[in-house]
Amino acid sequence: MIVLAIIAMIAGGVGVALFNKFKKAQISATKIRVKAVRDAVTQYMIETPSCPKSMEELLSGRYLDKDKMKDAWGSSIVLKCPGTGDPEGADVSSPGPDKQDGTADDIKSWEM
């Protein structure tokens, strides 16, 4: 019985550690996607003298792959061009793990 309790405690500790690693991996993956969108906007602005009107415009112009349009939690990445956080470029953001735009856990291109 004691052996089972010890195994359960070890398994619980491993589960918590793995869950924390998974959450960090989701944040890292979303940061990479936000940077990819920001880079696609920069490339678009170099080739055309204007801001893209939407993510679909980046997709149709082959500046961006479709898999980069959503964050790790399934929410759409938000593009605002010209930006307010980056007035010379675009604001690219993810609503983050809570899926609520404008909260503390948002991932923002101008803060990276």
C-alpha positions as CSV (number, residue, x, y, z in Angstrom):
1,M,0.0,0.0,0.0
2,I,2.8,2.4,0.8
3,V,4.5,1.5,-2.4
4,L,1.4,2.5,-4.4
5,A,1.2,5.8,-2.5
6,I,4.8,6.6,-3.4
7,I,4.3,5.6,-7.0
8,A,1.2,7.9,-7.1
9,M,3.1,10.8,-5.6
10,I,5.9,10.4,-8.2
11,A,3.4,10.1,-11.1
12,G,1.7,13.2,-9.8
13,G,4.9,15.2,-9.7
14,V,5.9,14.1,-13.2
15,G,2.4,15.0,-14.5
16,V,2.7,18.5,-13.1
17,A,6.2,19.0,-14.5
18,L,5.1,17.8,-17.9
19,F,2.0,20.1,-17.9
20,N,4.2,23.1,-17.1
21,K,6.6,22.2,-19.9
22,F,3.6,21.9,-22.3
23,K,2.3,25.3,-21.3
24,K,5.8,26.9,-21.9
25,A,6.0,25.1,-25.3
26,Q,2.6,26.6,-26.3
27,I,3.8,30.1,-25.4
28,S,7.1,29.6,-27.4
29,A,5.2,28.2,-30.4
30,T,2.8,31.2,-30.4
31,K,5.7,33.7,-30.1
32,I,7.3,32.0,-33.2
33,R,4.0,32.4,-35.1
34,V,3.6,36.0,-34.1
35,K,7.1,36.7,-35.3
36,A,6.4,34.9,-38.5
37,V,3.3,37.1,-39.1
38,R,5.3,40.2,-38.2
39,D,8.0,39.2,-40.7
40,A,5.4,38.5,-43.4
41,V,4.0,42.0,-42.9
42,T,7.5,43.5,-43.2
43,Q,8.1,41.6,-46.4
44,Y,4.7,42.7,-47.7
45,M,5.5,46.4,-46.9
46,I,8.9,46.2,-48.6
47,E,7.3,44.8,-51.8
48,T,4.2,47.0,-51.8
49,P,4.1,50.5,-50.3
50,S,1.2,49.8,-48.1
51,C,-0.1,47.8,-45.1
52,P,-1.9,44.5,-45.6
53,K,-5.6,44.9,-44.9
54,S,-5.9,41.4,-43.4
55,M,-4.2,38.1,-42.7
56,E,-5.9,36.7,-45.8
57,E,-4.1,39.2,-47.9
58,L,-0.8,37.9,-46.6
59,L,-2.0,34.3,-47.2
60,S,-3.1,35.0,-50.8
61,G,0.1,36.8,-51.6
62,R,2.1,33.8,-50.3
63,Y,3.8,35.9,-47.6
64,L,2.4,33.6,-44.9
65,D,1.5,29.9,-44.5
66,K,-2.0,29.1,-43.4
67,D,-0.7,27.2,-40.3
68,K,0.7,30.5,-38.9
69,M,-2.7,32.2,-38.8
70,K,-3.7,30.7,-35.4
71,D,-2.0,30.5,-32.0
72,A,-1.3,27.4,-30.0
73,W,-4.7,27.6,-28.4
74,G,-6.6,27.8,-31.6
75,S,-7.4,31.5,-31.5
76,S,-6.8,33.7,-34.6
77,I,-3.7,35.9,-34.5
78,V,-4.7,39.5,-34.7
79,L,-3.1,41.9,-37.2
80,K,-3.4,45.7,-37.0
81,C,-1.6,47.7,-39.6
82,P,-0.4,50.4,-39.2
83,G,0.2,49.5,-35.6
84,T,-0.1,51.6,-32.4
85,G,2.6,49.6,-30.5
86,D,4.8,49.6,-33.6
87,P,3.7,52.7,-35.6
88,E,6.2,52.0,-38.4
89,G,5.1,48.5,-38.9
90,A,2.2,46.3,-37.7
91,D,0.8,45.2,-34.4
92,V,0.6,41.4,-34.3
93,S,-0.8,39.7,-31.2
94,S,-2.3,36.6,-29.8
95,P,-5.0,36.6,-27.1
96,G,-2.9,34.1,-25.2
97,P,-3.9,31.1,-23.1
98,D,-7.1,32.7,-21.7
99,K,-8.3,33.5,-25.3
100,Q,-9.3,37.0,-24.2
101,D,-7.8,39.9,-26.1
102,G,-6.5,42.8,-24.0
103,T,-5.4,40.8,-21.0
104,A,-2.0,40.4,-19.3
105,D,-1.2,37.1,-20.9
106,D,-1.5,38.4,-24.5
107,I,1.5,37.8,-26.7
108,K,2.4,41.0,-28.6
109,S,4.9,41.5,-31.4
110,W,5.9,45.0,-30.1
111,E,6.9,43.6,-26.7
112,M,9.2,40.9,-28.0
